[in-house]
Amino acid sequence: MVKGDWNISKITNNIIENRLYDNGNFDKGALASLRGSNSLLSKKATAVMPIMLSKLPKNSLSVDGTPTYAENAVFTALRCYAIYQQGNDHYVNGSSSKSIFEALAQLSQNDDLRDALDRRMSILLGSTNFNGVSNSIIHLLQILKSHDRNQTLNFASLAQDLYNFQFSFENARKVCLRWGRQYYWHDNGRNGQNQ
């Protein structure tokens, strides 16, 4: 698989803003399909295919029926958006917003949740398998949503990270390190003293 010169983040943000959210006219059918599908190969994902596949560059599309890195990354990020958007009247996506892991870091300040979140993050950060990482992110997002559904999150950057994650073991580790920094580093007034 060769990396394309397209920007997965921009494509994902475009799909969310212009097709799924559409100025508050949510595509409820597509959002429900995303929430009910665990992969692009799921029968329930059929409703999302025209929305998603029409926006991806041709050379990023599957030719043999096996989802490509781009298809996997965009689908997973859209699914995360659909899960978090459900039940919210306000728009929960923003390209200049927090990452999911920064929002989870805030949530981990709650002593009652810290151990459970730390355990799940440890599993996520130790994985180099895309399906395992996707499932872990979904579980973490569901925890976040159950305790704080009012965040605006950057699902487009998640898509870019998930895309990069799939290219090599080294890429996977770099992405996990970035997620780990977003989750574990807390600004306690040190302003970069430990750099």
N, C-alpha and C positions, 0 to 999 in steps of 0.2 A: 504494500500500500504506500503510495507516495502522497505526501502532504500537498494539498491544493493551495492556490494562492487566494482563496476566498476567506472571508472572515466569518467564522461560525457564530461568533458573538452577535454581529450585526444581523445576520440571517435570522437567528433565534429571536432577537429583540423585535425585528420586523414582523415575524409570524405572531408573536404574542400581542404586539400593539395593534396591528392592522387586521388580523384575522380572528384571534381568540378573544381579545378585549374589545376591539372595534368601537372605541369611544363610549364604552359603557354598555354597548349592545352585545353582551357576552354570547359567544357561540356555545350555548349550553350543551348541545349534543356532542360537539367535539371535546369539550371539557370533561363531560361524563365518560366519553370513550377513553380519553387519556387516563383518567383516574382508574378505570376498570381494566386497563391493559398493563401487563407487566413487561411487555416488549413489543417491538414493532411487528413481530411475527404473530402476535395475538390476533384472533379474529375481531375482537373489539376495537383494535387499532385501525381497522379499515376506514372508519369515518374520518380519521385524522390524516390518512395518506394523501388525499388531494391537497389539503392545506399545507402540509409539510413538504411533500416531494416536489410540488410545483415551484417552491422557493429555493431549492438546492440546485447548485450547478450540475449539469449533466454528468460531468466526470466524477462527481461525488456520489452518484447513485449506484446501487447494486446492479450487477449484470447477471448474477447467478442465484439471486434470491437470498443470499446471506447479507444481512445489514452491514453497510459500510461503517467506518469510524464516524463519519459525518452524520449518517442516519441515526446511529446509536446515541451519539452525543446530543443531537438536537431533540430527538424523541424523549430522552431521559430528562432533559431540562424542561421541556414542555410538560411532561408528566408531573414534575415537581411543582411547576407553576400552577397546574390545574388542581393539584392537591391543596396547595396553600391558598389559592384564590377561592376555593369552595367556601361558601358561607360568609364571605367578605363582600361588602358593597363597594368598598374602596379598592382602587387598583393597587395590587401588591407587587408589581414589577417596576424596577427603575434602574437604568443603566449606571447611574451615579450613586446607587444605594449600597447598603451593606451586603457582604456575602452571607450566605447561609451560615458559614462557620463563625463569622463575627457576631451574628445574632445569637448563635448557640453559646458563644463565649459569654455574652451578657446573661443568658439564661443560667449558665453554670455558676454564676455568682450566688444563686439560691442554694444554700447548703443541702436542702432536701433533694435536689436534682443533680448535684455535681458528680457524685459517684457513678450514677447510672449513665450520665452523659459522657463522663471520662471513659467508662468501659466501652461504650459504643464507638467513641472516637478512636480508641485504641484499636478496635477491630477494623474500622475503616482505614486508618492510616497504615495498618500492617498488611493490607491487601494489595495485590497486583492483578487481581482478576476483575474485569470490568463489571460482570454481573454481580459479583459480591459487593463492589463499591457502590453500584447503583442501588442495590437493596439497602445497604447501610445508610446511604444518603436519604432514601425515602423514609426509613425508620426514624432517623434524626429529625427530619423535617416534620414528621407527624408529631413527635414529642414537642418540637418548637411550636407547632400550630396549637396543640392542646393547652399550652401554657401562655402563649403570646401570639395572637393572630393578627396583631396590628402593625407588624413590621412591613416595610417596603424592602424587597430583596432584589439582588441582581442575578436573575436567572440566566441572563445572556452570558455573563462571565463564567457561570457554572458550566454552560454548554461548551465554551472554549476550553475550559479545564478538562472536561470529560473527553473532548476530542483529542487534546494533546496527550492525555493519560494513556491512550491506547497504542501509541506508536512504538514504545519500547519500555523495557524495565526501568531504564534510567529516566525516561519521561514520566513514568508512573510515580517514581520516587520523588521527582522534583515537584510534581503536582501535590503529592501527599505532604511534602514539606511545607509548601505554601499554605495548604489547608491547616496544617498543624500550627503554623505561625499565627494564622488568623484566629484559631481557637484558643491556643494556650497563652499567647502574649497579651498581657493586660497593662494598660498605661496607668500606673499608680503614681503619677506625678514625676516619674523619673526622666521624662523627656529625652530618651535616647542615651542615658548615661551608661547603659550596659552594652553599647554597640561594639 
